[in-house]
Amino acid sequence: MNCATGDVLAQKQARADGKTKVLQALDGAAINLRQKLGESLSTVQKFDTPIERATTSSLEALKSFTTARKIMLGTADYAAATAPLKKAIELDPNFAMAHATLGTCFYDLGEIAAAAEQIRIAFELRDRVSDVERFYIESHYYQYALGDLEKSSQVYTQWAQAYPRDFIPWNNLSVISQLLGNYDKSVEQTRACLKIEPANAAMYSSLVQIYIARKRIEEAKTIAAEALSKNLDSPLLHIGFYMIAFLENDPANMANQVAWARGQAGTEDPFLSQEAGTNAYFGHMTKSREFARKCRGFGDRRGRARDRPTVYRGNGRS
């Protein structure tokens, strides 16, 4: 459909012989539609990996994966996205993109070892995936499993060139720019993401984090307010609010952010971790240790044994 006029450019209807044949029918319809829209036969043939082999053969696994991606892109709630991703993997252990995306969620939650484990599994399954999925898996593998920022940047750049309307490579290039201290470049890359994906909560929270790092607090506040006005609230955005309140010596607002997260599974403990750090900064070590113990307690009750609190990475990887 032409988004500007609403005119139908091409359409294709397909009927599946039962639920197990839905993905095959979808795949055939997509190929037909691509040809009707003017894609050359050579590229249709080049990028014709069947969806049931490239992505998953399980419709239920695909539905769970899609639910997780909506959560990640809509609210940047990486803790909430882990459950449907785990379900997708349970339904199809060879679902490479589900493993890779779960690795992304773990990384954003500070679960570095778990993230590396999932992305390694995805990397071993990359011969099953489509072209764009291979870009995703390889770039994340070099970044999360190997820590090779130069190699991952090369793959992200190739991805951005091959798929210029895909925001993910630009987003993760902006994360790498932050890690390297190139904040001006990171702002440029994040704003490029928002042009492609204007309703992405993670991009707004990432931009807030960058401005905080640059000590441009008023701009961070402006971006945060814009996100809320568009109903793009997220845990990462509230982490940003907490950091702004800390920098402005506003304990009441810090307490408000902790209260906002209270009782939210997978979200509350990062705020407790923030409280532990804040109290340590002001020399209140007893309180700091108390918050750290609470944070660990939440993690253990979720079945994630570890020897340190979980923290959000703070920059919304996709």
Protein Blocks (a to p, Z undefined) as FASTA:
>chain_A
ZZknopafbdcddddebjklmmmmmmmmmmmmmmmnopafklmmmmmccfklmmomcfkl
mmmmmmmmmmmmmnopaklmmmmmmmmmmmmmmlmklmmmmmmmmmmnopamlmmmmmmm
mmmmmmmpcfklmmmmmmmmmmmmnopaklmmmmmmmmmmmmmmbmklmmmmmmmmmmno
paklmmmmmmmmmmmmmmbfklmmmmmmmmmmnopaklmmmmmmmmmmnopacfklmmmm
mmmmmmnopaklmmmmmmmmgopahklmmmmmmmmmmmmmnopamlmmmmmmmmmmmmmm
nopacfbdcddehlopZZ
